[in-house]
Amino acid sequence: MSAVQYTFPSKGLGVDNEIPGTIMIIARDVKFGLTSTVKKPTTISGASNVGAEKATTDVDTTKTKAYIQLPMPQNLLFGQSAGYNQDSVGATTSAFASAANSSSFEDMIANNGKDVLSGIITDASNIIRNPLQLAKGIVANPFSFTMFGQMAHRTFNYSWVFVPRNEIESQEIKAICDALSYFQLPGRKTQGFMKFLEIPLHFDIKYLWGGKVNRYLEQPNRSVLQNITVNYGGATRAQRHIDGSPIELSLDLTFVEVEPLIRNEFGNGHQITGADKLDQKDVSSAKDKLSIAKLKTNTASKLGGMNT
């Protein structure tokens, strides 16, 4: 069965390219790939399951259920937040951290034992913290640092106000609201005598301009639909057309990305660093400087062209 397509407005206002900026919401049924461990068979007689283990991971599979295309929302916001914690690690932890480049724990103790011992004694002085402060005017250094925790999952909010001009548009809007509500829900699945729920669909969201992905906007990664709100009143309150359809209707959607963003998945990262990917080898300082110089030259050239 092919994916269903929803578009609003489908008929347009009779003007070419009247709405060049659109948002495409693609609903996908996702089956996650499973990781399994495969044991290498042995050639030793009488033994079994001996040998190196190899982890294999099946790729996620998706099936597209629907394409929903709407005009670009009036307010399109992008924001990301990083979680940091202020933590006092103490002199002992600080000493271990400074010695962490040692080849082994034994080398770390042998070569940095004095610093580690000093850290232990310094931290132990907190037991008599108040007397030290009163008598000597000193306290143990807490070695407080701002430590990275994790990136927050990005949230994307979209809002529309629809004023359908005819019965066809009323039906289109209803179909879109119903489809989004339906895809947000889990399904019921039976495995023998056991009852399970199938997870709701995931969504790929694309910002389009003239039918192509708009490279000036940061595109969301795969997301889930956390909240949908449909208001059948708005400024017209409870007024309806003769067939009962609302004169005005507002739609609010909240999507949350499935995974927190990392640098290597940032949409325009390749334009910033050239190629900041996990599998890229480190480049020399000279190459870095050369790349930065070329980037500045190209940027200046483009800006000069835009001002002419």
C-alpha positions in Angstrom: 0.0 0.0 0.0 1.5 3.4 -1.1 1.8 6.3 1.3 -1.1 8.7 1.6 -0.5 12.3 0.6 -2.1 15.3 2.3 -1.6 18.8 1.1 -3.1 22.1 2.2 -4.0 24.2 0.4 -4.3 21.8 -2.6 -6.0 24.1 -5.0 -4.1 27.2 -4.4 -5.2 30.8 -4.9 -4.6 30.8 -8.7 -1.1 32.4 -8.4 2.1 30.6 -9.4 4.4 29.9 -6.5 2.0 31.6 -4.1 3.4 29.6 -1.1 7.1 28.8 -2.0 7.9 28.0 1.7 6.3 24.8 2.9 6.9 22.2 5.6 6.8 18.5 4.8 5.9 16.1 7.7 6.6 12.5 6.8 5.1 9.8 9.0 7.1 6.6 9.2 6.6 3.2 10.8 10.0 2.3 12.4 11.3 -1.1 13.2 14.5 -0.9 15.3 17.5 -3.0 14.3 18.5 -5.5 17.0 22.1 -6.1 18.1 23.1 -9.8 18.5 26.3 -11.5 19.5 27.7 -14.1 17.2 30.3 -16.6 18.5 33.0 -17.7 16.3 33.0 -21.5 15.9 36.0 -23.4 17.1 38.1 -26.0 15.4 39.1 -27.7 18.7 37.5 -31.1 18.9 35.1 -31.6 21.8 34.7 -27.9 22.5 31.9 -25.6 21.6 31.2 -21.9 21.4 34.9 -21.0 21.9 36.4 -18.1 20.0 36.0 -14.4 19.5 32.6 -12.8 19.7 31.4 -10.4 17.1 28.5 -8.1 17.6 26.2 -7.6 14.6 23.5 -4.9 14.3 20.6 -4.9 11.9 19.8 -1.5 10.5 16.5 0.2 11.4 13.8 -0.3 8.8 11.1 2.3 8.0 7.9 2.3 6.0 6.5 5.6 4.9 2.8 5.9 5.8 2.0 9.5 4.8 3.3 12.8 3.5 1.7 15.9 5.0 2.5 19.2 3.4 1.5 22.5 5.0 2.4 26.2 4.5 5.5 27.2 6.5 4.4 28.3 10.0 4.7 32.1 10.7 7.0 31.6 13.7 9.8 29.1 13.0 12.1 28.8 16.0 15.4 26.9 16.5 17.0 26.3 19.8 19.3 23.8 21.5 20.3 23.4 25.1 23.3 21.7 26.8 23.2 20.4 30.3 26.1 21.3 32.6 26.6 20.7 36.4 28.9 22.5 38.8 30.8 19.8 40.6 33.5 20.0 43.3 35.8 17.1 42.4 38.3 17.7 45.2 42.1 17.7 45.3 42.4 13.9 45.1 40.3 13.6 41.9 42.2 16.6 40.4 45.5 14.8 41.0 44.3 11.6 39.5 43.0 13.5 36.5 46.3 15.3 35.9 48.0 11.9 36.0 45.5 10.1 33.8 47.8 10.0 30.8 50.0 7.5 32.5 50.2 4.1 30.7 48.9 2.2 33.7 47.5 2.6 37.1 50.8 1.4 38.6 52.7 4.1 36.7 50.2 6.7 37.7 50.8 5.9 41.4 54.6 5.6 41.0 55.1 8.8 39.0 52.4 10.9 40.7 52.1 9.3 44.1 53.2 12.5 45.8 50.5 14.6 44.2 47.9 12.0 44.8 48.9 11.7 48.5 48.8 15.5 48.8 45.3 15.5 47.4 44.1 12.9 49.9 45.6 14.9 52.8 44.1 18.2 51.4 40.6 16.6 51.1 40.9 15.1 54.6 41.5 18.6 56.0 37.9 19.3 55.3 37.2 17.4 58.6 38.8 20.3 60.4 37.6 22.9 57.9 36.3 25.5 60.5 39.4 25.3 62.8 41.7 25.8 59.8 39.7 28.7 58.6 39.8 30.3 62.1 43.4 29.6 62.9 45.2 29.8 59.6 42.7 31.6 57.3 42.8 28.8 54.8 40.4 26.1 53.4 40.9 23.2 51.1 40.5 23.9 47.4 37.3 22.3 46.3 38.5 22.2 42.7 35.1 23.1 41.3 34.4 22.6 37.6 31.5 23.0 35.2 31.1 19.4 33.9 29.2 18.5 30.8 26.1 16.3 31.4 24.2 15.8 28.2 22.4 17.6 25.3 18.7 18.2 25.7 16.5 16.7 23.1 15.5 19.5 20.8 11.8 20.5 20.7 10.0 22.0 17.7 6.7 23.8 18.0 4.5 24.7 15.0 1.2 26.6 14.9 -1.3 27.4 12.1 -4.6 29.2 11.9 -6.8 27.8 9.1 -9.7 29.7 7.6 -11.1 27.3 4.9 -12.6 29.0 1.9 -14.8 26.2 0.8 -16.0 22.7 1.6 -13.0 21.0 0.0 -10.5 22.9 2.2 -12.6 22.1 5.3 -12.3 18.4 4.4 -8.5 18.7 3.7 -7.9 20.4 7.1 -10.0 17.7 8.9 -8.1 14.9 7.1 -4.7 16.4 8.2 -5.7 16.8 11.8 -7.2 13.3 11.9 -4.1 11.8 10.3 -1.7 13.5 12.8 -3.9 12.4 15.7 -4.0 8.9 14.4 -0.2 8.6 13.8 0.5 9.9 17.3 -1.3 6.9 18.9 0.2 3.5 19.7 -1.3 0.3 18.2 -2.4 -2.8 19.9 -0.5 -6.0 19.1 -1.1 -9.6 20.3 1.7 -12.1 20.6 0.0 -15.4 21.5 -1.8 -14.8 24.8 0.3 -11.7 25.6 -0.8 -8.2 24.9 1.6 -5.5 23.7 1.5 -1.9 22.3 3.2 -0.9 19.1 5.0 2.3 19.4 3.6 5.4 17.6 5.1 6.5 14.3 8.2 8.6 13.9 8.3 11.8 11.8 10.8 13.3 9.4 10.4 17.0 9.1 11.7 19.0 6.1 11.6 22.7 5.5 11.1 23.3 1.8 11.5 26.3 -0.5 10.3 26.0 -4.0 10.0 22.2 -3.6 13.6 21.8 -2.4 15.1 21.5 1.1 15.8 25.0 2.3 19.6 25.0 3.1 19.3 28.2 5.2 17.2 26.5 7.9 18.4 24.0 10.4 16.4 20.8 9.6 15.1 18.7 12.5 16.2 15.1 12.9 13.8 12.2 13.3 11.2 13.1 15.9 8.1 12.0 17.7 4.8 13.9 17.9 4.5 14.7 21.6 1.5 17.0 21.6 -1.3 18.0 19.2 -3.9 20.6 19.9 -6.8 21.4 17.7 -9.0 24.5 18.5 -12.3 24.5 16.6 -13.2 28.1 17.6 -10.6 30.8 17.7 -11.7 34.4 16.9 -15.0 33.0 15.5 -15.7 31.1 18.8 -18.5 28.5 18.2 -19.7 29.8 14.8 -20.0 27.2 12.1 -20.7 27.0 8.4 -24.1 25.7 7.4 -22.7 22.1 7.1 -21.3 22.3 10.7 -17.6 22.8 9.7 -15.7 25.4 11.7 -15.2 28.9 10.2 -11.7 29.0 11.8 -9.5 26.3 13.2 -6.1 26.4 14.8 -3.5 23.5 14.9 -0.6 23.3 17.3 2.1 20.6 17.1 5.0 19.8 19.4 7.7 17.4 18.1 10.7 16.1 20.1 13.7 14.6 18.4 14.3 10.9 19.1 18.0 11.4 19.9 19.9 14.3 21.3 22.0 16.1 18.7 25.7 15.6 18.5 28.2 17.6 16.5 28.7 15.0 13.8 25.0 15.1 13.0 24.6 18.8 12.8 22.9 19.6 9.5 25.4 22.2 8.3 28.4 20.9 10.1 30.3 20.1 6.9 30.1 23.7 5.9 31.6 24.8 9.2 34.5 22.4 9.6 34.9 21.0 6.1 34.1 17.4 7.3 33.6 16.9 11.0 32.7 13.2 10.9 33.5 10.5 13.3 35.4 8.5 10.8 37.6 11.4 9.6 41.3 11.2 10.5 42.8 14.1 12.4 44.4 16.7 10.2 47.6 18.6 11.0 47.6 22.1 12.4 49.0 23.4 9.1 46.0 21.9 7.1 43.6 23.3 9.7 45.1 26.8 9.2 44.9 26.4 5.4 41.3 25.3 5.5 40.3 28.2 7.8 42.1 30.6 5.5 40.2 29.2 2.4 36.9 29.4 4.4 37.5 33.1 5.2 38.4 33.9 1.6 35.4 32.1 0.2 33.1 33.7 2.7 34.4 37.2 2.0 34.0 36.6 -1.8 30.4 35.4 -1.4 29.6 38.4 0.9 31.2 40.8 -1.7 29.0 39.3 -4.4 25.9 39.7 -2.4 26.5 43.4 -1.8 27.0 44.2 -5.5 
